[in-house]
């Protein structure tokens, strides 16, 4: 962890024409630019290293905003997970910079933005494009699981694209580490409701963390191909606001697809979006599926 004295800025002084010059704010060796994201208790800034001109993203967390054990736990989980991984399709951690007022998580900058926005702009993805991106997502999740890490909050907003339109998995605030195969039973319900596996809501007991990630990957693939989320057509719960009703609907409703989705893609999704985690496809089955054969 790098210790920095403070977030510093150049003086803002009147120029010859009487106008004030724009202040340049630095965080450690990085010049802070525009805000590119905002979360529960942090802002993400685009920044440039003052010596190398390398662009990075810095998640700036005000220490005074870390006012609960839950928030502190999320920060610790994220840092621990990022320190433990190094893989093409996962954002790289460059540094942790701490000042008197801030903790800064310095990570790789993915200039292509969120996959969510990419899909919104295109309404839905061509199946060849979805297949390539999904293969990268599955490779990243497979790496995490082989490293004894489950993400537990996989969603379109937590998948970034680099300048070459490759996937970068990010936001590890709900990530959890386990000891090895068969030891991934967990009890904390977390993640985003529309992407969360049914067992997180309908079961009072522990759940298999790796299976939860697979369900979320299935929701992501469906959204790539359809342009909208699965199980969002309950007329009595159109916004999905009633979480218990949403999961009852999932348990009782057959998955339906737009006509544009191919039979092979439907088969893969029907294997992944299975409410019973014991019957849900495992990663090895997904990677071997014919739909992913091109990758």
N, C-alpha and C positions, 0 to 999 in steps of 0.2 A: 504494500500500500504506500502510495506517495503522499507525503505530508506537504501541504502548501500553506502559505501564511494566510491568504485570504483571496477572495474574488476581487481583483484589482481593476482599475480603469484609468485611462489617461484623463488628464484634466480637460474639462470642457471650457474653453476660453473663447472670447469674442475674436473673430478674425478681423482683417483690415476693413472689410465692408460692414462690420457690425453684427454679422450673423454668427451664431454659435456653431462651433465644429461638433460633429457627432462623436460621442464618447465611444472608445473601444474598450470593451470589457474582456478581461482575461481570467481564465480559471486554470491555475498552474501555467503550463506552457501553451495553453490553447486559447485562441481568439474566439470568443463566443459570437455566433451569428444568430440567425432567426430560430424561433421555436418551431420544431417540426413534429412535436407530439406532446400530449399532456395526459397524465394519468391521475390516479387517486390522490397521490401526495407528492408528485414529481413532475417536472417539466423536462422534455428532451430537447436539447439544443444541437443544431449543427455547429460544428467548431472546426477550426483549422490550426494545426500545429505551427507555431510561430517560426520554427527553424526549417522543418521539412515540407511545409504546406500540405501535409496529408489531412484529408477530410475525415472527421470522426463524428460520432454521435455521443453526446454526454447526457446521461440521465442525472439531473440535478435534484437532489433531495434535501429539503430544508430540515435540519436536525430538530427544530422546534415542532415540525409536523409529525415526527415519530413519537406520538403520544400514547401509543398502546403497544402491548406485547405482540398483538397480531401484526401490526405494521412493521415492527422490528423484525419479527420472524420472517416476513415476506422479503425484506431486504437481505437478511442473512441467507435465506434459501437461494435467492437469485445470484448472489455473489458466489456462494459455494458451488452452485451448479455451473456457472460460467467458468469458474476456475478449473473445474474438473473435465471440461470438454474441449475438443479441438477437432472440428470437422467442417467440411466444405459447406454444408447446408445449415449450419448453425452460426449465429453471429459470434464473432471473436471478441473476447475481452482483452483490451489493451492495458488498462490501468484502473486502479481505484485511487481517487484523489480525495483527501479529507482536509477540510479547513475548519475553522472555529464554528462556522455556521452551516456548512454544507458537506454532504457526501456526494461525490461525483463518480458514476460508473461510466468509464470511457470504453465504448464499444465500436465495432466496425460500422461504418455508415453504408446503408443500403439505399442507393439513390433512386431506385425504382418505386419506392413507397410501399404501401400495404397491398397485399393481394386483394383485400376487400375492395379497395378503390379501383384496382385494375379490372375486376369483374364488373363493378358498377359501370365503368366506362365502356365495356364491351358487351354488357347485358349477360352474356354467358361465354364460356371459352369453347373453341373448337376442340374436338375430342383429342386430336393429336397434341395440342398445347396442354390440355388438362392432364393427359397421360404423362407427358414429360415432367410437369411440375409435381404431380402426385408421386411419381417415382422418386423424385428428390425428397419430398416430404417423408415418404416411407423409409428411405435410406437414412434420413436424419433421425427419425423416431427409432429405427432399429439400432442405430449407433447409441442413442440415449439409453435404451433398454439394456443393451449389452454392456453399458457403463454403469448399470444399476441405478438409473435415473428415470423417473417418470415425470412428464411435464405437467399434466393435469389441467392445463388451460389452453389447449390447442384450439385455435379459431382463426378465421380469415384475417382478423385484425392483428394477430400475433405472428403472421407470416409475411415477411418483407421480401422484396425483389431487389436484387442488385442491378447494376447497369446492364448486365447481360441477360436480365430476366431469369435469374436463377433464384431458387427459394433460400431464404435465411430465416430459420426459426428463432424467435426472440421471446422476451418477457417470461422469465423463469421464476416469477414471484410465488407461484404455487408448486414449484417443482419439489420433488421429494426423492431422497436417496434410500435405497434398500440394500441389503447385504448380498443378495444373489438370487438365482432362480428359485421360485417357490416362496420367496420371502417378501413378496410385494403386496401383501395384504395391508390395507390402510383403512383409516376410520374417519378422517377429516373430509367432510363434504366441501368441495370447492369447484371453481371453474365457472364458466358462463352457461346459464340454463339451456339455451338453444343448442349448445354443443355438448352438454354433459350427458353421460350415459344414464339410462333409467335407474340402474341400481343405486346411484347416488341419492336418489329421492325415495324410491319405493322400498328400500331395504334399510333396516335399522342396524344391521351387522356390518362387519368390515367388507371391503370390496377389493378386487384385484386391480391394482393401479395400472398395469400394462394394458389390461382389457379396456379400461376407461379411455386411454389414449387412442386405442384402435377405433372405438365408437366415434370419437371426435374427428378422426381422420376420415371416417365414412361420411360424416356430415359435411366436412370440407369438400370432399370429392363430389358429393351430390350438388352442393352449391356451385362448384366450378362448372358442372355440366348443365345444370338447370337454370342457374342465375338466381335461385332463391333457395331457402332452407327447406329440408324435408319436414313433414308433419306440421306445416304452418297453415293448413287449410281447414282447421276445426272452426266451423261457423259460430260456435258458442264461445270460442276463445281466440278471436282473430289476431290479436296482438301477442298471444302467448304469455299474457301477464299472469295468469293463474298457473303457477308452476305445477302444482299437484294435478290439475286438470290436463295440462300438457302431457305429463308422463302417463296418465291413464289413457289418453288418446294414442300415444305411441304404442302402448302395450296392446291396444285393441284394434289398431288400424294397419292394414296392409300397405306397404310402401308402394307408391305410384310414381310414374316417371313421365316426363315429356316425351313426345314421339321421337325427338331428335337423339335420345340416348340409345346407344347400340345395345344389342342383346348381351354382349360380353361385359360391358360396363354395368348393366343391370344385374348380371349374375354376381359380379364382384361386390356391388353395393348390398345386394340381398344377403351376402355372406358376412358383411361387416356390420350392418345396421340390424343386428339381431338383439332384441331386448335381453335375452338370457346370456350373460357373459360366458357361461360354460360352453355355449353353442356358437359363440362369435368366432369368426376367423382369427387365427393367430398370424403373427407377422410372416412366418415362413410360408404359410398358405397364400397370403396376399402377394408376397414377392414372386411366388411361382405361378401366379394366375396368368392365363393367356392374354388378358387385356394389357398387362404390363410387359409382355414379351418383347416389344420393340426397345425397351429400356432395361 
